[in-house]
Amino acid sequence: MIIENTGLNGIKSDLATLDESAERLGFVRWQWEYYRATYDLKLEDRANKSDYFLRFNTRAVEGKLESPYAVLAIESVYIGKATFPHGLDYESAIPQTIMNTVAKRLQELRDFLI
């Protein structure tokens, strides 16, 4: 599910600041190449014994990701339910407790970056 109105779309940050801010909130930069990167945050729903991943994409607008000074713009923010053995289901309903955590983390990330 794409999460609209996060206030993050289009925010620009240098790679070093984005990595540090995201890491403080538990995000990990898993996928990356020279011009784009994806950050993931694993959220566990113990009541339903399910895992969800909050993910946001970035694209380099200045430089390449091999430089901490590269400037990245945040693009889409979305969440999916983890499926076995690997993958994400973007169509499943997301529990409100998870969405509350998502809203808090996204606001904290936004606050760090602006």
Secondary structure, DSSP 8 states (H G I E B T S, - for coil): -B----S-TT-EEEHHHHHHHHHHTT-EEEEE-SSEEEEEEEEEETTTTEEEEEEEEEEEEES-TTSTT-EEEEEEEEEEEE-SSS-EESSS---HHHHHHHHHHHHHHHHHH-
